[in-house]
Structures are given as structure tokens and as C-alpha cells.
Amino acid sequence: MLSDILPTGFECGVLNGKVQPGGSVAIVGAGPIGLAALLTAQFYSPAEIIMIDIDDNRLATAMRFGATHAINSGAEDATAALQRLTAGRGADTVIEAVGIPATFELCQELLAPGGIIANIGVHGIKADLHLERLWSQNISITTRLVDTVSTPTLLRTVMAKKVDPKQLIIHRFSLADALAAYDVFGRAAETHALKVLITP
């Protein structure tokens, strides 16, 4: 958790996204990385953390982890829902934690003027940037490969019990059951898996 999940969410999402006290944050993708961004965004006391995903179970988990609102983008218009929650302004920080064209484009729709899109997702194919709409909005887009510079800080935070990364571990398996563990992880929507722990 401290070598990858938490520093990725924190460095590439929260720090690059310049999350601020009283600000609004939208996190697109409630998988382990998006949830790590949610957990660490709370260090900066934003007024709103809005989680967006198509999986109701992961959205419920996000609410337990401290999200103020959850939007199922498969069931409703996420842009319209977020606009209602932010009085038509959009989110100051939008964190992309999926890595597909549709979610990157959604992030552009959710962003407030002057806001920041912090891209965490690993994009394997091209995604469109809508400068025809955004050129006058004074936005920033950040990308970053995690370098774990934040791991010592996160370790101290975990030791002080300010954040509990064990919440992300939903299933535990012995090494002898590694194939079953991969099966559970491969069917995450059905099994509700987040992180699967294999112990020797």
C-alpha cells in the first residue's frame, strides 16, 4: 500500500491536483487508486469530495471512506449531477483514476474554470482534449509517474492512525490459493474485490 497505491493516489492525484481546504474535488474512478486519492485528499479538508463510478458497491465503499457524494455515471448524467452539487460551478480539482478516453473526456466536463485535472489513469489509447471548449477556461492538466517521494510522510500518517490502508483489502488468501485470488480479483464487479492480499 505504501509503495504504490497510496503514493500514486496522493502524489499523482491529490498533490498534482492541488487539493485545497474548502475546495471541491471530483474523483472519477472508485477503484483502489481512486479510493487512495479519496483517503489522502481528506488531509487537506476539501468541502466536497464527489466520487464518480459505474459500480454501486465501490461508490458505497467511497461513502464509508469519507466521500461527501457519490454519482453513478452509468445511471445518471454525471456532469449534470455534479453541476447541481457545485451550484453550477464544477469541481476545482478533478482526478482521473481510470485511464480510458470516456473518463478523461468526462473530467473535462466536470472541471470548474481555473481548475486542475490530475490524470492518474494509464492511457493505452488516445483521448481527446477539447480545447475548442476549454481554451478560455484557464485550466491545468497534470500527469505524473509516481516516484514514492511521499512514502515517508504516508508511513508516518499510517503509524499515527490518520489513514488506514487496510480498508482497501477486502479478500485474503494463502499462497496456495493464489489462483483463486486471481479469479476473485478478475471478477471484481461480482466479488466486490478492491485489493486482494496473498500471504505465504
BELFEN-V752406 format. One record per residue. N is the residue number from 0. RES is the residue in one small letter. NEAR is the number of other C-alpha atoms within 12 Angstrom. Layout:
n,res,near
N,RES,NEAR
N,RES,NEAR
//
This chain:
n,res,near
0,m,28
1,l,30
2,s,21
3,d,25
4,i,36
5,l,42
6,p,40
7,t,42
8,g,48
9,f,45
10,e,38
11,c,42
12,g,46
13,v,50
14,l,34
15,n,32
16,g,41
17,k,32
18,v,38
19,q,26
20,p,18
21,g,19
22,g,29
23,s,42
24,v,51
25,a,58
26,i,59
27,v,54
28,g,43
29,a,46
30,g,40
31,p,41
32,i,43
33,g,48
34,l,53
35,a,47
36,a,52
37,l,55
38,l,43
39,t,42
40,a,46
41,q,32
42,f,26
43,y,24
44,s,23
45,p,29
46,a,26
47,e,33
48,i,47
49,i,48
50,m,50
51,i,48
52,d,37
53,i,25
54,d,28
55,d,24
56,n,24
57,r,35
58,l,37
59,a,25
60,t,33
61,a,39
62,m,24
63,r,19
64,f,32
65,g,28
66,a,35
67,t,29
68,h,31
69,a,38
70,i,37
71,n,29
72,s,28
73,g,16
74,a,14
75,e,15
76,d,19
77,a,33
78,t,32
79,a,20
80,a,27
81,l,39
82,q,23
83,r,18
84,l,26
85,t,26
86,a,13
87,g,18
88,r,25
89,g,35
90,a,45
91,d,43
92,t,48
93,v,55
94,i,57
95,e,51
96,a,43
97,v,33
98,g,28
99,i,23
100,p,23
101,a,25
102,t,37
103,f,34
104,e,29
105,l,37
106,c,48
107,q,42
108,e,37
109,l,43
110,l,41
111,a,32
112,p,24
113,g,24
114,g,35
115,i,41
116,i,47
117,a,45
118,n,47
119,i,43
120,g,37
121,v,24
122,h,19
123,g,10
124,i,12
125,k,13
126,a,20
127,d,19
128,l,22
129,h,18
130,l,16
131,e,10
132,r,16
133,l,25
134,w,14
135,s,14
136,q,22
137,n,17
138,i,29
139,s,29
140,i,30
141,t,25
142,t,26
143,r,25
144,l,21
145,v,28
146,d,19
147,t,23
148,v,20
149,s,25
150,t,24
151,p,16
152,t,22
153,l,32
154,l,22
155,r,15
156,t,21
157,v,21
158,m,15
159,a,11
160,k,12
161,k,16
162,v,29
163,d,23
164,p,33
165,k,24
166,q,24
167,l,33
168,i,24
169,i,23
170,h,26
171,r,24
172,f,22
173,s,16
174,l,15
175,a,13
176,d,18
177,a,19
178,l,15
179,a,20
180,a,26
181,y,24
182,d,18
183,v,25
184,f,27
185,g,17
186,r,15
187,a,22
188,a,20
189,e,15
190,t,21
191,h,26
192,a,29
193,l,37
194,k,30
195,v,32
196,l,25
197,i,21
198,t,13
199,p,10
//
